[in-house]
Amino acid sequence: MKVTAVDENERESDYSKISIFISATVPNKIDEDDISINNIDINSIEITWSYTNNDNELDILYYIIIVTNKDDTNENYEYKVADKNYIIINDLNYGETYYINIQGVNLIGKG
């Protein structure tokens, strides 16, 4: 960023250089203890979570929820959730094992 000063006679100074350093981090991992599973059905599940920003973290813009089937680890289903801390995942198959990963995303990246 460059800044100039103008005096009362409207004379402009040379540019001076200003450096601005912003220190921020990606969100920390959402802890298992902060996740709860509710309303389990044969083909759906509701997941809620809580997250508190630590010092030096930017606000969460949205969450990415990744669902992977144990039998097909190459196929992931990814959901983007903004402005809420829950998701209802439908179209699950009874008796199958699923892995669910929740990541917070801020301006710096994914946590």
C-alpha positions as CSV (number, residue, x, y, z in Angstrom):
1,M,0.0,0.0,0.0
2,K,1.3,3.5,-0.8
3,V,0.2,6.7,1.0
4,T,0.9,10.3,0.2
5,A,0.3,13.4,2.4
6,V,-1.1,16.7,1.1
7,D,-0.3,20.0,2.9
8,E,-2.4,23.1,3.1
9,N,-0.9,24.4,-0.2
10,E,-2.0,21.2,-1.9
11,R,1.5,19.9,-2.3
12,E,1.7,16.2,-2.4
13,S,4.6,14.3,-0.7
14,D,6.4,11.4,-2.1
15,Y,4.8,8.0,-1.6
16,S,5.6,6.2,1.6
17,K,5.3,2.5,1.9
18,I,3.1,0.9,4.5
19,S,3.1,-2.7,5.2
20,I,0.1,-4.3,6.9
21,F,0.6,-7.8,8.4
22,I,-2.5,-9.8,9.2
23,S,-2.0,-12.9,11.3
24,A,-4.8,-15.5,11.1
25,T,-5.1,-19.3,11.1
26,V,-7.4,-21.9,9.6
27,P,-10.1,-23.2,11.9
28,N,-9.1,-25.8,14.4
29,K,-10.5,-29.3,14.0
30,I,-14.0,-29.8,15.4
31,D,-13.7,-32.0,18.4
32,E,-15.6,-35.3,18.7
33,D,-17.1,-34.1,21.9
34,D,-18.7,-31.1,20.1
35,I,-20.6,-33.3,17.7
36,S,-23.9,-35.1,18.4
37,I,-26.0,-37.4,16.4
38,N,-29.8,-37.0,16.6
39,N,-32.9,-38.3,14.9
40,I,-31.5,-41.5,13.5
41,D,-33.8,-43.1,10.9
42,I,-33.4,-46.1,8.6
43,N,-32.2,-43.9,5.8
44,S,-31.2,-40.6,7.4
45,I,-29.3,-39.0,10.3
46,E,-29.2,-35.5,11.8
47,I,-25.8,-34.3,13.0
48,T,-25.2,-31.1,15.0
49,W,-22.0,-29.6,16.1
50,S,-20.7,-26.6,18.0
51,Y,-17.5,-24.6,17.4
52,T,-15.9,-21.7,19.1
53,N,-13.3,-19.6,17.4
54,N,-9.9,-19.5,19.1
55,D,-7.7,-16.5,19.3
56,N,-6.3,-15.4,16.0
57,E,-9.0,-17.2,14.0
58,L,-11.3,-15.6,11.4
59,D,-15.0,-16.3,11.5
60,I,-16.3,-19.5,9.9
61,L,-17.8,-18.8,6.5
62,Y,-19.3,-22.2,6.0
63,Y,-18.8,-25.9,6.9
64,I,-18.0,-28.8,4.5
65,I,-19.4,-32.2,5.5
66,I,-17.8,-35.2,3.8
67,V,-19.6,-38.5,3.9
68,T,-17.8,-41.6,2.9
69,N,-19.2,-45.1,2.7
70,K,-17.0,-47.8,4.3
71,D,-17.4,-50.1,1.3
72,D,-16.6,-47.4,-1.3
73,T,-13.9,-45.1,0.0
74,N,-13.4,-43.6,-3.5
75,E,-16.9,-42.1,-3.5
76,N,-17.4,-39.2,-1.2
77,Y,-20.5,-37.1,-0.8
78,E,-19.8,-33.5,0.0
79,Y,-22.2,-31.0,1.4
80,K,-21.7,-27.3,2.1
81,V,-23.5,-25.8,5.0
82,A,-23.6,-22.1,5.9
83,D,-25.3,-20.2,8.7
84,K,-26.2,-23.3,10.7
85,N,-24.5,-26.0,12.7
86,Y,-26.5,-29.0,11.7
87,I,-27.2,-31.2,8.7
88,I,-29.7,-33.9,7.8
89,I,-28.1,-36.5,5.6
90,N,-30.6,-38.6,3.6
91,D,-30.3,-41.5,1.3
92,L,-28.2,-43.7,3.6
93,N,-28.4,-47.4,3.3
94,Y,-29.5,-49.4,6.4
95,G,-26.7,-51.6,7.8
96,E,-23.8,-49.8,6.1
97,T,-21.0,-47.9,7.8
98,Y,-20.4,-44.3,7.0
99,Y,-17.5,-42.0,7.9
100,I,-18.4,-38.3,8.4
101,N,-15.9,-35.5,8.5
102,I,-16.9,-31.9,9.3
103,Q,-14.5,-29.1,8.4
104,G,-14.9,-25.4,9.1
105,V,-13.8,-23.0,6.3
106,N,-12.7,-19.4,6.8
107,L,-10.9,-16.9,4.5
108,I,-7.6,-18.6,5.1
109,G,-8.7,-22.2,4.3
110,K,-10.2,-25.4,5.7
111,G,-9.5,-26.7,9.2
